[in-house]
Amino acid sequence: MKRDELELLALADHRVALTGMFLNKQGDFIEALGRLGLDTTDAYDLLYEFERMQVRLLADRVQLRQELEQATWSQAAQVATDDSCLKT
């Protein structure tokens, strides 16, 4: 993997973590509103949609990481093959 790809994946990891913390805080806030007797139905519905989006983004990130690793291994195998051809 190239350095810029690694940096982008690290940034994505950081943002996913921040988003997870934000969603947890929002859940806590909604619970507090519920304890005050307020209707939290819409808030929970919206939070649920954001959580579903987060799950999809996590899956996409995992898939991207796997594809980049496969591409890296393919490139390494090609270089090894090219090097072995040069030696003969």
C-alpha positions in Angstrom: 0.0 0.0 0.0 1.2 3.5 -0.8 1.9 6.0 2.0 -1.0 8.3 1.0 -3.4 5.3 1.0 -2.3 4.4 4.5 -2.7 8.0 5.6 -6.2 8.1 4.1 -7.2 4.8 5.8 -5.8 6.1 9.1 -7.9 9.3 8.7 -11.0 7.2 7.9 -10.4 5.1 11.0 -10.1 8.3 13.1 -13.3 9.7 11.6 -15.2 6.5 12.1 -14.1 6.4 15.8 -15.2 10.0 16.2 -18.5 9.4 14.6 -19.1 6.4 16.9 -18.4 8.5 19.9 -20.7 11.2 18.6 -23.5 8.7 18.0 -23.1 7.3 21.5 -23.4 10.7 23.0 -26.5 11.4 20.9 -28.0 8.2 22.3 -27.3 9.3 25.8 -28.7 12.7 25.1 -31.9 11.2 23.7 -32.2 9.0 26.7 -32.0 12.0 29.0 -34.7 13.7 27.0 -36.9 10.6 27.4 -36.3 10.7 31.2 -37.6 14.2 31.2 -40.8 12.9 29.6 -40.2 14.3 26.1 -41.2 12.3 23.0 -38.0 10.9 21.6 -39.5 8.8 18.8 -38.3 10.9 16.0 -34.9 11.4 17.6 -34.5 7.6 18.0 -35.6 7.0 14.4 -33.0 9.5 13.1 -30.3 8.1 15.4 -31.1 4.6 14.1 -30.7 5.8 10.5 -27.3 7.3 11.3 -26.2 4.1 13.1 -27.2 2.1 10.0 -25.3 4.4 7.8 -22.3 4.0 10.1 -22.5 0.2 9.8 -22.5 0.5 6.0 -19.5 2.9 6.1 -17.6 0.5 8.3 -18.4 -2.4 5.9 -17.2 -0.3 3.0 -14.0 0.7 4.8 -13.3 -3.0 5.5 -13.9 -3.9 1.9 -11.7 -1.0 0.7 -8.9 -2.0 3.0 -9.1 -5.6 1.7 -9.0 -4.5 -1.9 -6.0 -2.3 -1.3 -4.2 -5.1 0.5 -5.0 -7.5 -2.4 -3.7 -4.9 -4.9 -0.6 -4.5 -2.9 0.0 -8.3 -2.8 -0.7 -8.5 -6.5 1.8 -5.8 -7.3 4.4 -7.4 -5.0 3.9 -10.8 -6.8 4.3 -9.1 -10.2 7.5 -7.4 -9.1 8.8 -10.8 -7.8 7.9 -12.4 -11.1 9.5 -9.7 -13.0 12.7 -9.9 -10.9 12.9 -13.7 -11.3 12.6 -13.3 -15.1 15.5 -10.8 -15.1 17.8 -13.3 -13.2 17.5 -16.0 -15.8 
